[in-house]
Amino acid sequence: MSLSGRTILLTRDPGQSSEFIAEATRLGAVVLPFPTISIVGPDSWLECDRAIAGLGSYTALAFTSANAVRWFCERCSVLGVTAERVGSLKVYAVGVQTGRALERWGLTVTAVPEKSSASGLADAFGSADLRGTRFLIPCGNLAREEFGARVTALGATVDTVVVYRTLPVTPPDAEAVWERFAADGIDVVVFASPSAARAFADAYPAGRLGNLSERAAVAVIGPTTERAARDLGWNPVAVAGESTVRGLLRAIESYFR
């Protein structure tokens, strides 16, 4: 087994990570869930509900995360709006994982960029004239505005609605995990979002861990999270070529080989 004897610290909610945990365990690793963020609903659904009620005025939906897919589609279900109704629009996904989340809701994805990032999705439009195109972008409270700004520059009209919030949390076992780091008992720390990386850094203030990259290998799910990790002074050594669970595990396997 390629990850036999390796201990992976996973900074994501285990409820959203069952596939990663199962596959990493199959490869021989021990996975320690250590969620540093919590995903919750918006303060109010008013804006989102208005947008859903007015879906007929839009020509396209763009999703920049699987969480946005989940919360938006669940809200559509609450309001009695069918997948067929949502699917009457062109639907764009930021990457493979987001695309798969859309497909699980019965939606056909119009396009997925080669590079899984907001800029990659914007690049897919090239210099196209998007006048007359109206995008609805369901997103999180911490979402970057890059995609919206890029397509606006091409002539599109863009509305964004917050469908979930990302909140930092300090895991109750932070002290026990610190002791494992001190004993060199953690081989890899996995980050699936920039917010998880920043919240992890906040969980150990005053540089208590020193430079994380000197304690363990840092693995990230894509280029946006890689940039966030580097901004924190870390050096990611395993970057998923495809922003999926399998892509992330392949990058970790490759590093240890």
C-alpha positions as CSV (number, residue, x, y, z in Angstrom):
1,M,0.0,0.0,0.0
2,S,1.5,3.3,-1.2
3,L,0.7,5.3,1.9
4,S,1.3,2.6,4.5
5,G,2.4,4.0,7.8
6,R,1.6,7.6,6.9
7,T,-0.5,9.8,9.1
8,I,-2.5,12.5,7.3
9,L,-4.1,15.5,9.1
10,L,-7.2,16.4,7.2
11,T,-8.4,20.0,7.8
12,R,-11.8,19.5,6.3
13,D,-15.1,18.4,7.8
14,P,-15.1,14.6,7.8
15,G,-18.8,14.7,6.8
16,Q,-17.6,16.2,3.4
17,S,-14.5,14.0,3.2
18,S,-15.8,10.4,3.3
19,E,-14.4,9.6,-0.1
20,F,-10.9,10.9,0.8
21,I,-10.9,9.1,4.2
22,A,-11.9,5.8,2.6
23,E,-9.4,5.9,-0.2
24,A,-6.5,7.1,1.9
25,T,-7.3,4.4,4.4
26,R,-7.4,1.8,1.6
27,L,-3.9,3.0,0.6
28,G,-2.7,2.4,4.1
29,A,-2.8,5.8,5.7
30,V,-4.2,6.9,9.0
31,V,-6.4,9.9,8.6
32,L,-6.9,12.3,11.5
33,P,-9.9,14.6,10.9
34,F,-9.0,18.2,12.1
35,P,-11.7,20.5,10.6
36,T,-10.6,24.2,10.8
37,I,-13.7,25.6,9.2
38,S,-17.4,25.2,9.4
39,I,-19.8,25.6,6.4
40,V,-23.2,27.1,7.4
41,G,-26.1,28.8,5.7
42,P,-26.3,32.6,4.9
43,D,-27.6,35.1,7.4
44,S,-30.6,35.5,5.2
45,W,-32.0,33.6,2.2
46,L,-33.9,36.7,0.9
47,E,-31.5,37.5,-1.9
48,C,-31.1,33.9,-3.0
49,D,-34.8,33.3,-3.0
50,R,-35.4,36.4,-5.1
51,A,-32.8,35.2,-7.6
52,I,-34.3,31.7,-7.7
53,A,-37.8,33.3,-8.3
54,G,-36.3,35.2,-11.2
55,L,-34.3,32.4,-12.8
56,G,-36.1,33.2,-16.1
57,S,-34.2,36.5,-16.3
58,Y,-30.8,34.7,-16.4
59,T,-29.1,32.9,-19.2
60,A,-26.3,31.2,-17.2
61,L,-25.3,29.9,-13.8
62,A,-21.7,29.7,-12.7
63,F,-20.5,27.7,-9.7
64,T,-17.0,28.1,-8.2
65,S,-17.3,25.5,-5.5
66,A,-19.1,22.2,-4.7
67,N,-20.4,23.8,-1.6
68,A,-22.2,26.5,-3.7
69,V,-23.8,23.7,-5.7
70,R,-25.0,21.9,-2.6
71,W,-26.5,24.9,-0.8
72,F,-28.1,26.5,-3.9
73,C,-29.6,23.3,-5.1
74,E,-30.9,22.4,-1.7
75,R,-32.6,25.8,-1.5
76,C,-34.1,25.3,-4.9
77,S,-35.6,22.0,-3.6
78,V,-37.0,23.8,-0.6
79,L,-38.7,26.3,-2.9
80,G,-40.0,23.6,-5.2
81,V,-37.8,24.5,-8.1
82,T,-36.9,21.4,-10.1
83,A,-33.5,20.4,-11.6
84,E,-35.2,20.7,-15.1
85,R,-36.0,24.3,-14.4
86,V,-32.5,25.1,-13.2
87,G,-31.0,23.1,-16.1
88,S,-32.8,25.3,-18.6
89,L,-29.9,27.7,-18.1
90,K,-26.3,27.1,-19.2
91,V,-24.4,25.8,-16.2
92,Y,-20.7,26.3,-15.7
93,A,-18.4,24.7,-13.2
94,V,-15.1,25.8,-11.9
95,G,-13.6,22.3,-11.9
96,V,-14.2,18.6,-12.1
97,Q,-15.3,18.2,-8.5
98,T,-17.9,21.0,-8.8
99,G,-19.0,19.5,-12.1
100,R,-19.6,16.2,-10.5
101,A,-21.6,17.8,-7.7
102,L,-23.9,19.4,-10.3
103,E,-24.3,16.1,-12.1
104,R,-25.4,14.5,-8.8
105,W,-28.2,17.1,-8.8
106,G,-29.2,16.0,-12.3
107,L,-27.7,19.1,-14.0
108,T,-25.8,19.0,-17.3
109,V,-22.6,21.1,-17.2
110,T,-22.0,23.3,-20.2
111,A,-18.3,23.7,-19.6
112,V,-15.5,22.8,-17.1
113,P,-12.1,24.5,-17.6
114,E,-8.9,22.6,-17.9
115,K,-7.4,24.6,-15.0
116,S,-9.7,24.3,-11.9
117,S,-9.9,27.9,-10.8
118,A,-12.1,31.0,-11.2
119,S,-9.5,32.4,-13.6
120,G,-9.4,29.1,-15.5
121,L,-13.2,29.3,-15.9
122,A,-13.0,32.9,-17.1
123,D,-10.2,31.9,-19.5
124,A,-12.6,29.4,-21.2
125,F,-14.6,32.4,-22.6
126,G,-11.5,33.9,-24.2
127,S,-12.4,37.2,-25.7
128,A,-16.0,36.3,-26.5
129,D,-18.6,39.0,-26.7
130,L,-20.9,38.3,-23.7
131,R,-23.2,41.2,-24.1
132,G,-26.8,40.0,-23.5
133,T,-25.6,37.2,-21.2
134,R,-26.7,37.4,-17.6
135,F,-24.9,35.3,-15.0
136,L,-26.2,34.2,-11.6
137,I,-23.2,33.2,-9.4
138,P,-24.2,31.4,-6.1
139,C,-21.2,31.6,-3.9
140,G,-19.8,31.7,-0.4
141,N,-19.2,34.8,1.7
142,L,-15.4,34.5,1.1
143,A,-15.6,34.0,-2.6
144,R,-13.2,35.9,-4.8
145,E,-14.8,38.2,-7.4
146,E,-12.3,37.3,-10.2
147,F,-14.7,35.3,-12.4
148,G,-17.5,37.9,-12.2
149,A,-15.1,40.7,-12.9
150,R,-13.7,39.0,-15.9
151,V,-17.0,38.1,-17.6
152,T,-18.3,41.6,-16.8
153,A,-15.4,43.0,-18.7
154,L,-16.6,40.9,-21.7
155,G,-20.0,42.5,-21.5
156,A,-22.0,40.1,-19.3
157,T,-24.3,41.2,-16.5
158,V,-23.5,39.4,-13.2
159,D,-25.5,38.9,-10.0
160,T,-23.9,37.1,-7.0
161,V,-25.8,35.6,-4.1
162,V,-24.3,34.2,-0.9
163,V,-25.6,30.7,-0.3
164,Y,-23.2,29.7,2.4
165,R,-20.8,31.1,4.9
166,T,-17.3,29.8,5.9
167,L,-16.5,30.2,9.5
168,P,-13.2,29.4,11.2
169,V,-13.3,27.0,14.1
170,T,-10.6,25.8,16.5
171,P,-10.8,22.0,16.8
172,P,-11.1,20.9,20.4
173,D,-8.2,18.5,20.0
174,A,-5.8,21.2,18.9
175,E,-3.5,20.6,21.8
176,A,-3.3,16.9,21.2
177,V,-2.5,17.5,17.5
178,W,0.2,19.9,18.5
179,E,1.8,17.2,20.7
180,R,1.7,14.9,17.6
181,F,3.5,17.5,15.6
182,A,6.1,17.9,18.3
183,A,6.7,14.2,18.3
184,D,7.0,14.1,14.4
185,G,3.8,12.0,14.4
186,I,2.2,13.7,11.4
187,D,3.4,13.2,7.8
188,V,1.0,15.3,5.8
189,V,-1.4,18.2,6.3
190,V,-4.1,18.4,3.7
191,F,-5.8,21.7,2.8
192,A,-8.9,21.7,0.5
193,S,-9.5,25.5,0.5
194,P,-7.6,28.8,1.3
195,S,-9.9,29.4,4.2
196,A,-9.0,26.1,5.8
197,A,-5.3,27.0,5.5
198,R,-5.8,30.4,7.1
199,A,-7.9,29.0,9.9
200,F,-5.3,26.3,10.6
201,A,-2.6,29.0,10.9
202,D,-4.9,30.9,13.3
203,A,-5.4,27.8,15.4
204,Y,-1.7,27.9,16.4
205,P,-1.0,31.6,17.1
206,A,2.4,33.2,17.7
207,G,4.1,30.7,15.4
208,R,3.7,27.9,17.9
209,L,4.3,25.3,15.2
210,G,7.1,27.2,13.5
211,N,7.1,26.8,9.8
212,L,4.5,24.1,9.0
213,S,6.5,22.9,6.0
214,E,9.3,21.9,8.4
215,R,6.9,19.9,10.5
216,A,5.1,17.9,7.8
217,A,4.5,17.8,4.0
218,V,1.8,20.3,2.9
219,A,-0.7,19.0,0.4
220,V,-3.3,21.2,-1.4
221,I,-6.2,20.5,-3.7
222,G,-5.4,23.2,-6.3
223,P,-3.6,26.4,-7.4
224,T,-5.8,28.8,-5.4
225,T,-5.2,26.9,-2.2
226,E,-1.5,26.6,-3.1
227,R,-1.2,30.4,-3.3
228,A,-2.9,30.8,0.1
229,A,-0.5,28.3,1.6
230,R,2.5,30.1,0.1
231,D,1.2,33.4,1.4
232,L,1.3,31.8,4.9
233,G,5.0,31.0,4.3
234,W,4.5,27.3,3.6
235,N,5.8,25.3,0.7
236,P,3.2,22.8,-0.7
237,V,5.0,19.7,-2.0
238,A,1.9,17.9,-3.2
239,V,-0.4,19.9,-5.4
240,A,-3.3,18.1,-7.1
241,G,-3.1,18.2,-10.9
242,E,-6.9,17.6,-10.9
243,S,-8.8,19.3,-8.1
244,T,-10.5,16.1,-6.9
245,V,-9.9,13.6,-4.1
246,R,-8.1,11.2,-6.5
247,G,-6.0,14.0,-7.8
248,L,-5.0,15.0,-4.3
249,L,-4.1,11.5,-3.3
250,R,-2.1,10.9,-6.5
251,A,-0.1,14.0,-5.6
252,I,0.5,12.8,-2.1
253,E,1.5,9.3,-3.4
254,S,3.9,10.9,-5.9
255,Y,5.6,13.0,-3.3
256,F,6.3,10.0,-1.0
257,R,7.6,7.9,-3.9
